[in-house]
Amino acid sequence: MKRTNSLVVAAMLGTMLLAVAVHALPAAKNDRQRATVPLVGPRGPIGPDVPLSDIEKKQLASQVTVETQTAKDVQAACDRAARDGVAVVFLPAGQYLFEQQVRVPGGLTIIGEGAKTHCQTKNASVHLFNVEGDNVRFTRLKLQGDDTTPSTTNNTYGITVSGKQNIHIDHCELLGFSYATNFGSEATAQVDHCFIHHNLGYGVAIYSGAYVLVTDNEFSQNRHSLASNGALDWSSPKRVGKYVHKEGVRKTHWQFIHNRVGSNDQSPYELCAVDTHPGMDGTFVVERNIFENLRHAVGIRDGSGLIRANLLRNLRTVTNFRPLVAVSIAYGTHNNIPVEDCMPHNIEIKDNVFQMPDGVKYERCSVGKAENITIDGKMVPETKVDRPAPPIPRLQEMGEDGILRWREHRRQKTQQEAGNNPIVRLWDTGKTYSQKNPMYDAWKDRANWVLVPYGMTDYQPRGDFMLEGETFYLFLFTNKDDSVDLMAKVGDAGYKPNEIYKVNDTGGRNFGHGTLWVQILKNTPQQVVVKHAGQGQKDKQPVVTIYRVLAAKPWLEVRPVERVNQQGMHGKSRICAFVSKEDKDFILDSKREPFTVERSIHAPKDTIGIINFNRGYRGDYDFMWFMTFPPGAEKHHLTYLGFHADPFWEDPPRPDRPSVGAQYAYLGEGGVFIGVLNNKHNWKREDVVRKMKKGEVYVTDFKAPYAGIWKLAARIEQWTKYEGTFKTLPDTKKFALFIQAYGNQRDAPVGATIWIDDVYIGRVSGAEIGSYVHERVRIDEPGQSFTFRSPVDCMLDYIMVYLWGRSEKTPQGLWTPIDIYREAIEPR
């Protein structure tokens, strides 16, 4: 009874760990109770005393009951069930003493009454259960071997599986064995929600081509909680001096996911908790586990795999001759005998979290002789060799049919391979962000993001949602001071935020800020659709839209639901444009326009969208935001560009420069589509500032990085040359001459004489908006410059070019504004 109480406490710790910062949906109609899903560690209660679900009770109702508490009677019940076609053998509560091994035929479920069904070996050499057929399940049992101490005479086994398929061991307690569970000869199995502890040898042993998913368990005081190997010929050292692999046996593969692993300090050597032995030349995944109070968490001596997003904390030891190591990777021999082709290789270690008391010396990752080891995206230089990474079979959790399935997952995809298999993702960030401008903090915490399982729509997050599309993230944060962020992916691992407004404008403007709740409508690799409510800035009522992200599409679709009629962006820019399908777009330059107060500019006729020309002031990464909408939206008074007093962000940013800081569109039933065209340098402004004669040619220094149809807009000033002298009336006391001088001249000191040749008198007030010459240019090969021929005598201020449409030579996967309009709007 005392041990059972300890089990309950451990299970509670496993399920309560990190159960904070839950961002729940509102208690709306039709909402179901949602289970809390932790980021790391077990995702549900563990051990034999977890009640059966109502569905399981019905499925397991037809039973053969064991009459007495001996292995002989358990065997008789199994044989009778197999003969009579009954799928369940029930072991009532009691102390079962196994004097012999029970052979379990295929298709049976062996079930007990929790820890009260206690099966123990009679001596140190008995094995409890040997599986002799496919599709066998063990559940709600307490299984115990001969000795819970590090005994050298204990040779007991709990459950042995050799070559059998779809074996399921769940909600059991296993202790006191040399091998608590043992899988070999290409068996397939799943071990979940079990408490596996005080086994002198192995909690889970996997070898000889077995595929095993080990998930949501609690481990402690095992020499190895999981140990693995390949298919070795154990007699080969006598013949060839080394271990060789058996021919014709597949590579071993296992996944160790969402487990909690505690101390093994009762073992005199405190070996690694999870390991690959020399000879385990297969693959593995160690992901989202908690390792704590250990000396050594993961030790890899052979094979290839992934060690990702684990929490490793409070490493400690009772020995005085071994260092503290979280993860070790190094070639090794098997009992001083080399193994054929043994080498740990192509192992990716990333996004793990380490928590240690101050002053404790330990090593996060020790790398010895190995090949192609990457840590947080960086190759360990001395391990780099020309060796491709093998595919990893990604095991899928068993469903109600009890079948273990998997799919092949290739790591380190090339850009071309990734482009051929695009997907979208819905992330749980694991934290609610209530601070202003939270993206920086969320990005730092991205190692803790958890992918919401595809197909799951009743998922309750622990934090704020992050939707990931082809070219962007949509961050649905909690903070009610701002509207949510659309973030362009830029560079290898960066982002550029753009606050996107949802507004209810009925004469007064009511912005929907932050997140009140999120409802997942669809969650597949091809599309993620959510209904999102922001809090009304004025009345605190929900402002509701639907957001839709599609695989391989660089846009966010926004549709109105409740109390919303306008969609906006707040990417602060110097230049934006109302876009048409013709050559001439309506360009607005906040630095060049004559406005002295904030104002809104409404869309001209036939506008199909708005481009925000984003020019980074940290790093050289110019790209475009493109908001497009159905025909007719441009006629609505809620579609416009706003000039603001706050600065645009170029290098260096200056507060005295205004910005085109708000781009808005009427949000009708047709929706609005915000494209993130993040290909580097798909637009460029080249400052010229030089006088041009009619017919004179200017060739840009900028060279087009992509083939396609580009638009060119040259901003010019037509001024009149004045020759002669200035004369005033004899009684004139004051005279003002406004001269606009181009260039980078320094201000002259007071009293200095300034000599100016060729004075040009131009318009100071009443200047026209957008003095541009527009052209459409076809670029057939990357690297071509752009050519501008001046149609008049003028001052050429600058030339702006932007990729508008595609040609037959435009690279696949490169999107343009007209592509988005035609795919998102015209088919509707």
KOLDREN-122354 format. One line per field, with one value per residue (C-alpha): residue in one letter; y, x, z. Coordinates in steps of 0.05 Angstrom, whole numbers, plus 32768, in hexadecimal, padded with zeros to 4 digits. Each point is the difference from the previous one (the first is absolute). Layout:
aa	(A	...)
y	(Y	...)
x	(X	...)
z	(Z	...)
REM end
This chain:
aa	(M	K	R	T	N	S	L	V	V	A	A	M	L	G	T	M	L	L	A	V	A	V	H	A	L	P	A	A	K	N	D	R	Q	R	A	T	V	P	L	V	G	P	R	G	P	I	G	P	D	V	P	L	S	D	I	E	K	K	Q	L	A	S	Q	V	T	V	E	T	Q	T	A	K	D	V	Q	A	A	C	D	R	A	A	R	D	G	V	A	V	V	F	L	P	A	G	Q	Y	L	F	E	Q	Q	V	R	V	P	G	G	L	T	I	I	G	E	G	A	K	T	H	C	Q	T	K	N	A	S	V	H	L	F	N	V	E	G	D	N	V	R	F	T	R	L	K	L	Q	G	D	D	T	T	P	S	T	T	N	N	T	Y	G	I	T	V	S	G	K	Q	N	I	H	I	D	H	C	E	L	L	G	F	S	Y	A	T	N	F	G	S	E	A	T	A	Q	V	D	H	C	F	I	H	H	N	L	G	Y	G	V	A	I	Y	S	G	A	Y	V	L	V	T	D	N	E	F	S	Q	N	R	H	S	L	A	S	N	G	A	L	D	W	S	S	P	K	R	V	G	K	Y	V	H	K	E	G	V	R	K	T	H	W	Q	F	I	H	N	R	V	G	S	N	D	Q	S	P	Y	E	L	C	A	V	D	T	H	P	G	M	D	G	T	F	V	V	E	R	N	I	F	E	N	L	R	H	A	V	G	I	R	D	G	S	G	L	I	R	A	N	L	L	R	N	L	R	T	V	T	N	F	R	P	L	V	A	V	S	I	A	Y	G	T	H	N	N	I	P	V	E	D	C	M	P	H	N	I	E	I	K	D	N	V	F	Q	M	P	D	G	V	K	Y	E	R	C	S	V	G	K	A	E	N	I	T	I	D	G	K	M	V	P	E	T	K	V	D	R	P	A	P	P	I	P	R	L	Q	E	M	G	E	D	G	I	L	R	W	R	E	H	R	R	Q	K	T	Q	Q	E	A	G	N	N	P	I	V	R	L	W	D	T	G	K	T	Y	S	Q	K	N	P	M	Y	D	A	W	K	D	R	A	N	W	V	L	V	P	Y	G	M	T	D	Y	Q	P	R	G	D	F	M	L	E	G	E	T	F	Y	L	F	L	F	T	N	K	D	D	S	V	D	L	M	A	K	V	G	D	A	G	Y	K	P	N	E	I	Y	K	V	N	D	T	G	G	R	N	F	G	H	G	T	L	W	V	Q	I	L	K	N	T	P	Q	Q	V	V	V	K	H	A	G	Q	G	Q	K	D	K	Q	P	V	V	T	I	Y	R	V	L	A	A	K	P	W	L	E	V	R	P	V	E	R	V	N	Q	Q	G	M	H	G	K	S	R	I	C	A	F	V	S	K	E	D	K	D	F	I	L	D	S	K	R	E	P	F	T	V	E	R	S	I	H	A	P	K	D	T	I	G	I	I	N	F	N	R	G	Y	R	G	D	Y	D	F	M	W	F	M	T	F	P	P	G	A	E	K	H	H	L	T	Y	L	G	F	H	A	D	P	F	W	E	D	P	P	R	P	D	R	P	S	V	G	A	Q	Y	A	Y	L	G	E	G	G	V	F	I	G	V	L	N	N	K	H	N	W	K	R	E	D	V	V	R	K	M	K	K	G	E	V	Y	V	T	D	F	K	A	P	Y	A	G	I	W	K	L	A	A	R	I	E	Q	W	T	K	Y	E	G	T	F	K	T	L	P	D	T	K	K	F	A	L	F	I	Q	A	Y	G	N	Q	R	D	A	P	V	G	A	T	I	W	I	D	D	V	Y	I	G	R	V	S	G	A	E	I	G	S	Y	V	H	E	R	V	R	I	D	E	P	G	Q	S	F	T	F	R	S	P	V	D	C	M	L	D	Y	I	M	V	Y	L	W	G	R	S	E	K	T	P	Q	G	L	W	T	P	I	D	I	Y	R	E	A	I	E	P	R)
y	(8000	802F	7FF5	800D	8043	8012	7FEE	802F	8039	7FF4	7FFE	8042	801F	7FE6	801D	8041	8015	8042	8002	804C	8039	7FDE	802A	7FE2	800C	8022	7FD7	8006	7FD6	7FBB	8005	7FBF	7FF6	8001	7FDA	8026	7FEC	800E	8014	7FCB	7FC2	7FD2	801B	7FDA	7FD8	7FC2	7FBE	7FC5	8025	802F	7FEF	7FE3	802D	7FF1	7FE9	7FD0	7FE4	7FED	7FE4	7FD5	7FE9	7FB9	7FDD	7FBE	8007	7FDF	7FD5	7FF9	8027	7FD4	8004	7FBC	801C	8040	7FD4	7FD7	803E	8019	7FBE	7FFE	8047	7FF2	7FC0	801F	8041	802D	803B	8010	7FDB	8021	7FF8	8014	8023	7FD4	7FEA	7FD3	7FD7	7FE9	7FBE	7FFE	802D	800D	7FFC	8032	7FEF	8036	802E	8001	8038	7FEE	802F	8007	802B	8030	7FFA	7FCF	7FCD	7FF2	7FCB	7FED	7FCC	7FC6	8001	8024	7FDB	8003	8029	8019	8007	7FEB	801B	7FCA	8025	8043	8035	7FF4	8034	8002	8034	8011	7FCF	8003	7FD3	7FF2	7FD9	7FDF	803B	804C	8009	7FFC	7FB5	7FD8	7FC1	801D	7FE4	800E	801D	8024	7FFE	7FE2	800D	7FE1	800E	800D	803C	8036	7FF0	8034	8008	8038	8017	7FCC	8002	7FD6	7FF9	7FD0	7FE1	7FF7	8011	8020	7FFF	7FE0	800A	7FDE	7FDE	8039	8004	803E	801B	803B	800C	8039	801C	7FCD	8008	7FDA	8002	7FDA	7FD1	7FED	7FFB	801E	8020	7FFA	7FD6	8008	7FDB	7FD7	802A	800E	8040	8019	8040	8011	803A	8021	7FD4	800A	7FE1	7FFF	7FD4	7FD7	7FF3	8015	8017	7FF1	7FD9	7FED	7FD8	7FE4	7FB9	7FE6	7FBB	7FF5	7FC6	8028	8019	7FBA	7FFB	8046	8026	8030	8001	7FFF	800E	7FC9	8004	800E	8021	8047	8038	800A	803E	801E	8040	8019	8038	8025	7FD6	8014	7FE0	8007	7FEB	7FBE	800E	7FBC	7FE2	8001	801B	8032	7FF2	8027	7FFB	7FF8	7FE0	7FE0	7FC9	7FF6	7FD9	8027	8018	8016	8041	8020	803D	801D	8038	8029	7FD8	8016	7FE6	8015	7FED	7FD6	7FFD	7FF0	8006	7FE8	7FD8	7FF1	7FD1	7FEC	8012	803F	802A	803D	801A	803B	802C	7FDB	801E	7FEB	801A	7FF7	7FCE	7FE1	7FC3	7FD8	7FE6	8025	7FE5	8012	8046	801D	7FFA	8010	7FE1	7FD9	7FE9	7FD6	7FC1	7FC4	7FB6	7FC9	7FE6	8014	7FDC	802A	7FFD	8000	8045	801E	804C	8033	802C	8034	8013	8041	801F	803E	8028	7FDD	8026	7FF9	8015	7FF8	801E	8039	7FE9	7FB8	7FE9	7FD4	7FF5	800B	7FD6	7FD8	7FED	7FCF	7FD7	8008	8018	803B	8017	8041	8026	8037	8005	8002	7FC6	7FEA	800D	7FC4	7FD1	8018	7FCA	7FF1	7FD1	8008	7FFC	7FC2	8009	7FFA	7FD7	802C	7FD3	8014	7FF3	7FC4	800F	7FD7	7FCA	7FF3	8004	8023	8026	802C	802C	800E	8044	801B	8031	8039	800B	802A	803F	7FDE	7FC3	802C	8028	7FC1	7FED	8040	7FFE	8031	7FFB	8015	800B	8005	8031	7FE5	8046	8039	8041	803C	8031	8034	7FEC	7FB8	7FE2	8007	7FD8	7FCB	7FF8	7FF4	7FCC	7FDA	7FC2	7FF6	8005	7FC0	7FEB	7FF6	7FB9	8001	7FEF	801A	8039	7FFA	800D	802D	8029	800E	8042	802D	7FE3	800B	7FEE	7FF3	8007	7FFD	8045	8019	7FF4	801A	800C	8001	801C	8012	8048	802F	803E	7FED	7FDC	7FBD	7FF9	7FE5	7FF2	7FF7	7FCB	8023	7FE2	7FBE	8007	8046	8023	8045	8011	8024	800F	7FEF	8025	7FE6	803A	800C	8046	801A	8049	7FF4	7FCE	7FC3	7FD8	7FB6	7FF8	7FC2	7FBE	7FF0	7FBA	7FD4	7FC7	7FCF	7FF1	7FD7	7FE6	7FD8	8004	8021	8036	801D	8028	8023	802E	8037	8034	8040	802E	803F	803B	802B	7FD1	7FC1	7FD6	7FCB	8014	7FBE	7FEA	7FBF	7FF6	7FCC	7FE9	7FD2	7FD4	801D	8042	8040	8022	8005	7FFF	802A	7FFD	8026	7FDC	8031	804A	800D	8023	8017	7FDE	8026	7FFB	802C	7FF3	8045	8011	803B	7FE8	7FDB	7FF8	7FF6	7FCA	7FF5	7FCA	8034	8020	803C	7FF7	8039	8009	8027	8015	801D	8024	8022	8010	8047	7FED	8023	7FDE	7FB9	7FEC	7FC5	7FF5	7FD7	7FCC	8014	7FDB	7FB8	7FF6	7FB6	8007	8026	7FF3	8012	8006	7FE8	8016	7FE6	802F	7FC6	7FD4	8003	7FDD	8025	7FDD	800F	7FF8	7FFD	8006	7FEF	8001	7FF1	8033	8035	8004	8039	802A	7FF9	8039	7FCE	7FF2	8033	800F	802A	8032	8003	802C	7FC5	7FEC	7FCB	7FD3	8007	8009	802B	8008	8049	8016	803D	7FD6	7FED	7FBB	7FDD	7FD9	7FE5	7FDA	7FEF	7FDA	7FF5	7FBA	7FE6	7FBA	7FF5	8007	8020	7FDC	8018	7FE6	7FFB	8004	7FF5	7FF0	802C	803E	7FF6	804C	8036	804C	801C	804A	8027	804C	801A	802D	7FDC	801B	7FE6	7FBF	7FF6	7FB8	7FE9	7FB8	7FE7	7FE3	7FD0	7FBF	7FD7	7FC0	7FDD	7FF8	801A	803C	803C	8044	803E	8042	803C	803A	8041	804B	802B	8045	803F	801C	804A	802A	8048	8029	8009	8046	801F	8041	803A	7FFF	7FB3	7FF1	7FB3	7FCC	7FB5	7FD3	7FB5	7FD5	7FB4	7FE6	7FB7	7FDC	7FF7	8047	8013	803D	803E	802C	803F	8039	7FD2	800D	7FC7	7FFD	7FDA	7FF0	7FF2	8013	7FDA	8020	7FCB	7FF7	8007	7FF9	7FDD	7FCC	7FC5	7FBC	7FCC	801F	7FBD	7FE4	7FB8	7FC7	7FB4	7FDB	7FB8	7FE1	7FBF	7FF0	8011	8034	8031	804A	802E	8038	8042	8031	8044	801A	8049	802D	7FF2	7FF1	7FB4	7FF4	7FB4	7FC2	7FCA	7FBA	7FC7	7FB9	8003	7FC1	7FC1	7FEA	7FBA	8009	8016	7FCB	7FD2	8010	804A	8028	8044	802F	7FEF	7FB5	8009	802A	7FCE	7FC3	801D	8031	7FF3	7FB7	801A)
x	(8000	8039	801D	7FBC	7FFC	8045	7FE7	7FC5	802D	8030	7FC7	7FE6	8044	8006	7FBE	8002	8045	7FFF	7FB4	7FFF	7FF1	7FC3	7FDD	7FBB	7FC6	7FC3	7FC7	7FD9	7FC7	8014	8045	8017	802D	8047	803A	803E	803D	8044	803C	802E	7FF6	7FC4	7FBF	7FD1	7FFB	802C	8001	7FD0	7FCC	7FE8	7FB6	7FEB	7FD9	7FB8	8013	8034	7FCE	7FD2	8038	801B	7FBD	8004	8034	801E	800F	803D	7FE5	803E	803F	8034	8024	7FE1	7FBA	8012	801B	7FC0	7FD6	8029	7FFA	7FB4	7FF7	8027	7FD8	7FBB	800E	7FFD	8030	800A	8020	7FEF	802D	7FD8	8023	8030	8048	8014	8040	801A	8025	8006	7FFB	7FBC	7FFD	7FCD	7FDE	7FF3	7FC3	7FF9	7FFD	801A	7FE0	8000	7FE0	803A	8038	7FD5	800D	8048	8026	8045	8034	800A	804C	803A	7FFB	7FB5	7FE6	7FB8	7FE2	8019	7FD7	7FF3	7FD2	7FF0	7FD1	8009	7FF3	8014	7FDD	7FEF	8033	8038	8039	803B	8041	802B	8028	7FFA	804A	803C	8005	8031	7FD5	7FBE	7FEF	7FB5	7FDB	7FBD	7FE5	8027	7FEE	8026	7FEA	7FB7	7FDA	7FD5	800E	7FE4	8016	7FDC	7FED	802B	8034	803F	8037	8035	8015	8040	7FD7	7FBC	7FEE	8027	7FF4	8028	7FFE	7FDC	7FC7	7FD3	7FE5	7FEA	800D	7FD9	7FE7	8027	8029	8042	8030	8034	8016	8049	8008	7FD0	7FBD	7FF6	8031	7FFC	802C	8004	7FD4	7FC7	7FD7	7FE7	7FDD	800D	7FD4	7FE1	8021	8022	8045	802E	8037	800F	8047	7FE7	7FB9	8007	8039	8005	802A	7FFE	8000	8045	801E	8016	802E	8027	8039	801A	8004	8012	8014	7FC5	7FB4	7FE0	7FB8	7FD1	7FEC	7FB8	7FE9	7FE4	801F	7FE6	7FD6	7FE1	7FE1	8004	7FCD	7FDD	801D	801A	8041	8017	803D	8026	8030	7FF2	8028	804A	8015	7FC9	8002	7FDA	7FB5	7FF4	8033	8015	8032	8038	7FDD	7FBF	800B	7FB8	7FDB	7FE0	7FDA	8006	7FCD	7FD9	8016	8012	8043	800E	802A	802D	804A	7FFB	7FC0	800E	803C	8007	8037	7FE3	7FC8	7FE0	7FC7	7FE2	8005	7FD1	7FD7	8010	8003	803F	8006	8022	8035	801F	8028	8013	8040	8042	8021	7FCF	7FF0	7FBB	7FEC	7FBD	800D	803C	8010	803E	8016	8008	800F	7FD4	8023	8043	7FEF	7FF6	7FBE	7FFB	7FF1	7FF3	7FFE	7FCF	7FF0	7FD0	7FE3	7FDB	7FFD	7FD5	7FCF	800F	7FF9	8033	7FF0	8037	800E	8032	8048	7FF6	8031	7FE4	8005	7FC4	8019	8040	8014	8039	800E	7FC2	7FE9	7FD3	7FE8	7FD9	7FF0	7FCB	800A	804C	802B	8036	803B	802B	7FC5	7FF0	8004	7FDE	7FCA	7FB6	7FCD	7FD4	7FB5	7FDD	7FC0	7FD1	7FD4	7FB7	7FDD	7FD1	7FB7	7FC4	8013	8041	802C	8044	800B	8038	8016	8044	801C	803E	802A	802A	7FD4	801A	7FDA	7FE6	7FE8	7FDE	7FDE	7FE2	7FE0	7FE6	7FD7	7FE3	8006	7FDA	802E	7FF0	8035	7FF7	7FFA	7FCE	8021	7FDF	8039	8001	8024	8009	801D	8048	7FF3	7FD7	8037	8034	7FD2	7FF4	8023	7FC3	7FCD	7FD7	7FE0	7FB6	7FF2	7FE1	7FB7	7FF6	7FCF	7FED	8046	8008	8040	802F	8012	7FF3	7FF7	8031	7FEA	8039	7FF7	802F	801E	7FE6	7FE8	7FBF	8008	7FBE	801C	7FD9	8016	7FC4	8029	800D	7FE1	801F	8040	800D	804A	8026	8036	8040	8045	8013	7FDE	7FE5	7FBD	7FE3	7FBE	7FC4	7FC6	7FC0	7FC1	7FB9	7FD0	7FB6	7FF6	7FB8	8013	802C	803A	8002	8040	8001	803F	8024	7FDD	7FC1	7FFA	8012	7FD7	8022	7FD3	8031	8045	8022	8044	7FDC	7FDB	7FF5	7FC0	7FF1	7FC9	8020	7FE3	8024	7FE8	7FDE	802C	7FC4	7FCA	8027	7FD1	801C	8015	8000	8021	8014	8049	8013	8046	800C	803C	802D	7FDB	8022	7FC2	7FD3	7FB5	7FD5	7FB4	7FCE	7FD5	7FE6	8006	8037	8000	8048	8044	8041	804B	8030	8042	8020	801E	8019	7FDD	7FBF	7FD8	7FB9	8007	7FDB	8005	8019	8045	7FF3	7FFB	7FF0	803F	8002	8043	7FF9	8042	7FF0	7FB5	7FEE	7FD4	800B	7FC8	7FE9	7FCE	7FE3	8006	7FC8	800B	7FF9	7FD2	8012	8030	800B	802C	8033	804B	8028	8049	8027	8048	8026	802B	8025	801B	7FF7	7FBD	7FCD	7FBE	7FB6	7FBF	7FC5	7FB8	7FCE	7FB4	7FC5	7FE9	7FD4	8025	802A	7FC1	7FEF	8012	8024	8036	8039	8048	8011	8038	801A	802F	8026	803F	800B	803A	803C	8048	8007	7FB9	7FED	7FC2	7FF5	7FF0	7FB7	7FEB	7FCB	7FEF	7FBA	7FE5	7FB6	7FCD	7FB6	7FF5	7FC2	7FE7	8036	8036	8044	8042	8041	803A	8046	802F	8040	8031	803C	8005	7FC0	7FFE	8034	8004	803F	800D	801B	7FF7	801A	7FE9	7FE9	7FF6	7FC7	8016	803A	8009	800D	8015	7FF6	8037	7FCB	7FFC	7FC1	8008	7FC6	7FE4	7FB9	7FD5	8018	7FE0	802D	7FEB	802F	7FF1	8010	7FFA	7FF1	801B	800A	8045	8005	8037	800B	7FFE	7FCE	7FE3	7FD3	7FDB	8026	7FD4	8005	8016	7FFB	8006	7FFD	8021	7FF2	8036	8000	8047	800D	803C	8025	801A	8010	7FDD	802A	800F	7FD9	801D	8021	7FF9	7FE0	800C	7FCA	8003	7FC1	7FCA	7FBF	7FC0	7FCB	7FBE	8003	7FB7	7FCA	8031	7FE1	7FFF	802A	8029	8014	800F	7FE8	801A	7FF8	8041	800C	803F	8014	803F	8014	8037	7FE3	7FFF	7FC4	8002	7FD9	7FFB	7FE9	7FC3	800C	8034	7FFC	8021	8001	7FF4	8001	7FED	7FD6	7FF8	7FD5	7FF2	7FB7	7FF1	8020	801B	8010	8046	7FEA	8015	7FCB	7FED	800E	7FC0	7FEC	7FC6	7FD9	8009	7FDE	7FC8	7FF2	8001	7FDE	7FCE	7FF0	7FE8	7FCC)
z	(8000	800F	7FBB	7FE0	8023	7FE5	7FBB	8005	8015	7FC7	7FCF	8019	7FFA	7FB9	7FEA	8027	7FEB	7FDA	8004	7FFF	7FD0	7FE2	7FCC	7FFB	7FD2	801D	801B	7FBF	7FE6	7FE7	8020	801E	803C	7FE7	801E	8015	7FD8	801F	7FD6	801C	802B	8002	7FE2	802E	8040	8003	8024	8009	802A	7FC8	7FF3	7FBD	7FD1	7FF2	7FBA	801C	8032	7FC7	7FD6	8039	801C	7FE4	802A	8017	804B	8021	8039	802D	8009	7FDE	7FBE	7FEE	8006	7FDA	7FC8	8001	7FFA	7FC5	7FDC	800C	7FE8	7FC0	7FF4	800D	7FDA	803E	7FFB	804A	803A	8043	803D	803E	803A	8026	8009	7FC6	8008	7FBD	8003	7FB4	7FC4	7FE1	7FB3	7FE6	7FBE	7FCC	8003	804D	8032	8045	8032	804C	8036	8004	8032	8028	7FC9	8015	7FD7	801A	7FED	8030	7FF9	7FDE	7FBD	7FEF	7FC6	8009	7FBA	7FBB	7FC5	7FCC	7FD0	7FE3	801B	804A	8037	8049	802B	8049	801E	8033	7FEA	802D	7FF9	8035	801B	8000	8012	7FD1	8009	7FD5	8003	7FE9	7FBA	7FFF	7FC4	8002	7FB8	7FC6	7FB8	7FC6	7FB9	8012	7FE6	8020	8049	8030	8049	8023	8047	8022	8037	7FF5	8033	801A	7FBD	7FDA	7FC2	800E	7FB6	7FC7	7FB5	7FC8	7FBC	7FDC	8032	8001	8041	8029	804A	801F	8042	8029	803F	7FF6	8039	802A	7FCA	8006	7FB5	7FCE	8002	7FB5	7FD7	7FB4	7FCE	7FC0	7FD3	8031	7FF7	8043	8015	804A	8015	803D	8034	8043	800B	803C	8020	7FC2	7FE9	7FBB	7FF9	7FB6	7FDF	7FB7	7FCF	7FBA	7FE5	8013	7FF8	8047	7FED	7FCC	802D	8006	7FB3	7FE8	803E	7FFF	8002	7FBB	7FED	7FEC	7FB7	7FEB	8041	7FFD	8029	8046	800C	803F	8018	8047	8007	8039	8037	8044	8016	8048	8026	7FFB	8039	8020	7FC7	8012	7FBC	7FF1	7FB6	7FCB	8006	7FB5	7FD2	7FBF	8009	7FCD	7FC9	8002	7FB9	7FF7	8012	803C	8019	8046	8005	8034	803C	8046	801A	8048	803D	7FD3	7FF5	7FB5	7FD7	7FB8	7FE8	7FB5	7FE9	7FBC	7FD1	7FE5	801A	8021	8047	8004	802F	8040	8046	8025	8047	8042	7FE9	803D	8016	803D	7FDF	8005	7FC1	7FC8	7FE5	7FF5	7FB7	7FE1	7FBC	7FE8	7FB9	7FF2	7FDE	802E	8001	801C	803D	7FE1	7FBF	7FC1	7FDB	7FB4	7FE3	8045	7FFE	801D	7FC5	7FE4	8044	8009	8046	8007	8028	8042	8042	8038	8047	8034	8044	7FFF	8006	7FEC	7FCB	7FC9	7FB6	7FD4	7FC5	7FFF	7FB9	7FF3	7FC2	7FD5	7FBC	7FEC	8045	8001	803F	7FFB	7FB5	8000	7FE9	8031	7FD1	800F	7FF3	7FB9	7FCB	7FBE	801A	7FF1	8038	7FFE	8002	8044	8004	8029	802A	8008	8042	7FFF	7FF5	8016	7FCD	8027	7FC2	8002	7FBF	7FE8	7FC7	7FE5	8015	7FDE	8025	7FE4	7FC3	7FC9	7FEF	7FC2	8026	8035	7FC9	7FE2	8042	801F	8040	8031	804B	803E	803C	804A	801A	8047	801E	8001	7FEC	8022	7FF6	7FC9	7FBF	8017	7FC0	8015	803F	7FDC	7FCC	8037	801E	7FBF	8019	802D	7FC9	7FF7	7FBE	8009	7FE4	7FBB	8001	8047	8005	804A	8018	803D	7FFB	803A	7FE0	7FC4	7FBB	7FC7	7FB9	7FCF	7FB5	7FC5	800A	8043	8047	801C	804B	8026	8041	803F	800A	7FF8	7FF1	7FB8	7FC6	7FEF	7FD7	7FBA	7FFC	7FBF	8000	7FEB	7FF9	801E	8043	8007	7FFC	7FF3	8025	7FE3	802F	7FDC	8015	8002	8008	8009	7FE2	8004	8005	803C	7FFB	802E	7FF9	8013	802B	8018	800A	8027	7FE4	7FC5	7FE2	7FD2	7FC4	7FD6	800E	7FC8	7FDE	7FC5	8026	8045	800C	8042	8019	8029	802F	8012	8037	7FEA	8013	8013	8017	8014	7FD4	7FD1	7FBA	7FDA	7FBF	7FDF	7FEE	7FCB	7FEE	7FC4	7FF0	7FCA	7FFF	8018	801B	803C	7FF0	802E	8000	802C	8034	8034	800C	7FCD	7FBC	7FF4	7FFD	8005	8005	8027	7FDD	8005	7FBD	7FD9	7FC0	7FF2	7FC0	7FEA	7FCC	7FBF	7FCB	7FCF	7FFA	802C	804B	8030	802A	8041	801E	8046	7FFB	7FBE	8006	8017	803B	8042	8027	8005	7FCB	7FDB	7FB5	7FE1	7FCB	7FB7	7FCF	7FED	803B	800E	803D	8029	8001	803D	7FEA	803D	8004	803C	8027	8021	7FC9	7FB5	7FF6	7FD6	7FF4	7FF5	8027	7FD0	8018	7FCA	7FFF	7FD1	7FCC	801F	8042	7FE4	7FF9	804A	802E	802F	7FCC	8004	8013	803D	8008	8047	8028	801D	7FD9	7FCC	800F	7FD3	8011	8029	801A	800E	8027	7FD5	7FC3	7FF5	7FE9	7FD8	803E	7FF6	7FC5	8004	7FD7	8005	801D	7FDD	7FF3	7FCC	8034	7FFF	7FEF	801D	7FD8	801C	7FC4	8026	7FC8	800C	7FD5	7FD9	8002	8005	8003	7FE1	8011	7FC5	800B	7FBF	7FC7	7FC2	7FBA	7FD5	7FE0	8030	801A	8047	800F	8047	802B	801B	7FD9	7FFF	802A	7FDE	7FBA	7FF7	7FF2	8028	8008	7FFF	801D	7FF8	802E	7FDD	800D	7FC4	8011	7FD6	7FF7	8012	7FE2	8015	803F	8038	8004	8036	8006	8020	803E	800B	8047	7FFF	7FC9	8004	7FCB	8009	7FE3	8004	7FFB	7FF2	8019	8042	8009	8047	801E	7FF5	803D	8009	7FD6	7FCD	7FB6	7FDA	7FB5	7FDA	7FB6	7FD7	8032	7FF6	8019	8011	8023	804C	800F	7FD9	7FE7	7FDC	8021	7FDF	7FC7	7FE2	7FBC	7FFC	7FD5	7FFE	7FF6	7FED	801F	7FDE	8027	8048	8004	7FCE	8012	7FF4	7FCD	8005	7FC6	8017	7FDA	8015	801D	804B	8041	8009	804A	8002	7FDA	8021	7FE3	8019	7FE8	7FE9	7FD8	7FE6	7FBD	7FE9	801D	8046	8033	801A	8047	7FF6	800A	7FE4	8011	7FC1	800F	8043	7FE3	7FCA	802D	803D	7FE2	7FB7	8009	8032)
REM end
